[in-house]
Amino acid sequence: MVEELSCVSEIFIAENFIDSIELVKKTTPDVALLDIHLQEESGIDLLKYLRTNYPAMRVIMVTNKATEYNRTLCENLGSHGFVDKTEEFENIPNIISNGY
């Protein structure tokens, strides 16, 4: 879905927290899609890191753990979107496109 957006020129994928940080340092993407559940660390920890170190980057949280607590926490930490994978997954292209 994301590859089909005209505003997307490259897509990078990282499997875990450490790889994500290294990838961001090398590529500095405009938008990051983060899952709350990552190997080793939390996507919420990565959200905190990105908002602190890359304040211009748009961060969209994508999860199967779409509790109101997680949604509110992510919004309070500065996420630009929160997507429930089971019910809102198809909204991701619109969320990305609306930022451009």
C-alpha positions in Angstrom: 0.0 0.0 0.0 2.7 2.5 1.0 4.8 1.8 -2.1 1.9 2.9 -4.3 1.9 6.4 -2.8 3.3 9.1 -5.1 4.8 10.9 -2.1 6.9 7.9 -1.1 10.3 7.5 -2.9 12.0 4.9 -0.7 10.9 2.4 2.0 13.3 1.0 4.6 12.5 -1.8 6.9 14.1 -2.6 10.3 13.3 -5.7 12.4 14.2 -4.4 15.9 15.0 -1.4 18.0 18.8 -1.3 17.4 18.4 -1.8 13.6 15.8 0.9 13.6 18.1 3.5 15.2 21.0 2.6 12.9 18.7 2.9 9.9 17.3 6.2 10.9 20.8 7.6 11.5 21.8 6.5 8.0 18.6 7.5 6.1 16.7 10.1 8.2 13.3 9.3 6.8 10.4 11.8 6.7 7.9 9.3 8.2 8.4 6.3 10.4 5.8 3.5 10.9 6.4 1.9 14.2 4.9 -1.2 15.8 4.5 -1.0 19.6 5.8 -4.5 19.9 9.4 -4.8 18.8 12.0 -7.5 19.5 14.1 -6.6 22.6 12.6 -3.1 23.2 9.3 -1.3 22.9 8.2 0.7 20.0 7.1 3.3 22.5 10.8 3.6 23.6 11.7 4.1 19.9 8.9 6.7 19.6 10.5 8.6 22.5 13.9 8.3 20.9 12.7 9.6 17.6 10.7 12.5 19.0 13.7 13.6 21.0 16.4 13.2 18.4 14.4 13.7 15.1 11.6 16.1 16.0 10.8 16.8 12.3 10.1 13.2 11.6 6.5 12.1 11.5 5.9 9.0 13.6 2.9 6.8 13.1 2.3 4.0 15.5 0.8 0.7 14.1 -0.3 -2.0 16.4 -2.5 -4.9 17.3 -2.5 -3.6 20.9 -4.8 -0.7 20.2 -5.9 0.0 23.7 -7.1 3.4 24.7 -4.1 3.6 27.1 -1.6 2.9 24.3 -3.3 5.3 22.0 -3.3 8.1 24.6 0.3 7.4 25.6 1.5 7.5 22.0 -0.4 10.7 21.3 1.1 12.3 24.5 4.6 11.2 23.4 4.1 13.0 20.1 3.0 10.4 17.6 1.3 11.8 14.5 -1.0 8.9 14.1 -2.1 5.6 15.7 -3.4 2.7 13.7 -5.1 -0.4 14.9 -3.8 -3.1 12.5 -6.9 -5.2 12.8 -9.4 -2.5 12.1 -7.7 0.6 10.6 -4.8 -0.8 8.5 -6.2 0.5 5.3 -6.0 4.1 6.7 -2.2 4.1 6.6 -1.8 5.5 3.1 -4.2 8.4 3.9 -2.4 9.2 7.1 0.9 9.3 5.3 -0.5 11.3 2.3 -2.2 13.9 4.6 1.2 15.0 5.8 2.3 16.0 2.3 
